[in-house]
Amino acid sequence: MDRQLKTSDSPNPLRILGHAYRTFSRIVDAQLRELGLAMSQLPVLIVLKQGKPLPQAELARIARVEQPSMAQLLNRMERDGLVERLADPEDKRSRLISLTERASRRMHKGKAIMEATVNIALQGFSTAEIEQLDKLMQRIDENLERAAEEGHY
C-alpha cells in the first residue's frame, strides 16, 4: 500500500476507497474529455438516457448535489449541446431537462471507457471476490445513508 495513504495504525478502508475513486475519476475524466464529456456529468447523462425528461430539482436529488450546483452543471451541459430544456407540458412555468442526440451518441463510447477502467481496477480479482466487495461496499453505503438520514453527520 502507498505509504502516504497509511496515516495511522488503525485500518481505514474508506481512505483507500477515496483515493481509489479519485484515481479512477482522473483516468476516466481524461478520456471522457476527448468525447466532450466529464465525470461530473455522468449522473445526469445516465439518468436521462434511461428515461424521460426530468426537472432540475429531481436531477439534483438523484445526483445528490445542491440545486445551485446542478444549475451550473446543466448550464455548461446545455452550452456544450448535451442537454436541452423543454417546456413542461404539465406546468408551463417549469422546464424539463432532456438528453440531446449528440450526448446519446457519445454515451456508448463513454460507457466503454468506464467499463475498461473498472476492468483495470478489478484485475486479478476472482468473481467471488468482486461479488463480496460489491456486497461490502453496499453495506458501507447503506450505513452512511442511514446515518445521513438520521442526522449523524
N, C-alpha and C positions, 0 to 999 in steps of 0.2 A: 504494500500500500504506500502511496505517496506520503512521505514524512510530513508534509505541510497539512495534510488532512487530519492527522492524529495529533490533537492538541491536549488530550488528557488520557488517563488510563482506562476510563470507562468507555465501553463501546457506544457509538452513536451512528447507527446506520443511516439516519436522516441526513447527517452531514455528508456522508458519502453519496447518498442519493441526490442531494442538492448539487454537489459537484458534478456528478454524472449527468444530471439533467442540463446543467449549464454547458457542459462539453458537447452533449448531444445537440442542444439548440444551436451552438456555434457552428457545428459541422453542417447541420441541416439548413440553417438560415443562409449560409454562404451559397449553397446550391439553389435554394429557393429564390434567392435574389436574382439569379440568372434567368429565372422564369418570370420575374416581375412580381414575385410573391414574398411573404415574410412569415416567420413562425408566429408572430403576434396575430396574424390574420387567420390562422388555421381554424380556431374555434368557430369563427363567423362563417368561413367558407364551407366547413364541413356541415354545420347545421343547415345552412341554406341549400346546400347540394342535396340534402336528404329530404327536403320538404318544400313547403310553401313559403312565400314571403312572410317576414315577421317584423313586428315593431322593434324599434331600437331598445326599448326597455326590456323586452324579452331576450334579445341578443345579449344585453349586458348581464342579465340574470344567468343565462346559460354559460357565458364566458367567465362569470364570477369577477366582473370588473364594475367599477362605478360608472354611472351614466356619462359624466364628462369625458372619461377615458374612452368609452365606447363611441361617443360623438366624434372625438378626434380621429379615432381609428377609422370609422365609417367615412368621414370626410376625405381622408387620404385614399381609402379604397375606392370611393366614388371618383376622385380625381384621376386615379390610375385605371379607371374603367373596369373595376372588378365587381362593383355593386351598383345598383341604381335604386333610387327612391321612387316608389309608386304611390298614388293616392289610395288610401284605404277605402274600399267600397262601402264599408260599414260606418266609417267616420271620416267625413271629408276633411276634417281639420288634421287628421293624422296621416302619417306616411308609413309605408311598409318598405322594408329593405329586401331586395331581390338580387340574386346572383346574375351576372351578365354571362352571355355566351362565351365571351373572352375568358372569363375566370373558369368557367366549366371546362373549356378545352385545356387549360393549363393544369387543372387539378389532377389529372391522370398521371402526369409526369411528377407532380409534387408528391402524390401518394407513393409512387415508385421510389422516390428519394427517401422518404420516411421509412419505408419498408426495408430498403437496403441498409440504412443506418441502424435500424433495430436489429437486423441480422448481424451486423458487425458487433453491436453491443452484446449480443447473446451468443457469440461464437464460443464453442466449447461447452455450452450448457446442454444437458440432456432434455428431452421433452418433459420428463418428470420434474426436473429442476425448474424449468420455465413455468410449469403449472404451479409448483409450490411457491415460487417467487411471486407469481401473479396473485395467488391467494393471500400471501403475507402482505403484499402491497395494498390489496383491497381492504384488509383488516386495519392497516395503518390509516388509510383514507377514511374509513368508517369511524374510527376512533377520533380523528381530528374533526370530521364533520359534526359528530355528536358534541364534541367539546365546543365547537364554534356556535352551534345552535343553543347550547346551554349557557353560553356567555363565559366560558372558561378560556379566555384568551388574553 
